[in-house]
C-alpha cells in the first residue's frame, strides 16, 4: 500500500531549544511565514517538517 508523504507541524514559539534540535535532525522543513515575516519571526513561527525517514521505517 502506497501512501502520500507524512508531515508534522512544529511551533517554534512553544519549542525553544528543541526547535533547533529538530532542524538539525531533519533539514527538510519550511517556515509557514514568507518574506519579511519569515525573517523577523523565525524564532516563533510554525514550521512544516517532512517525516520521510519515519515513513520509510513504518510503511
Secondary structure, 3 states (H helix, E strand, C coil): CCCCCCEEEEEHHHHCHHHHHHHHHCCCEEECCCCHHHHHCCCCCEEEEECHHHHHHHC
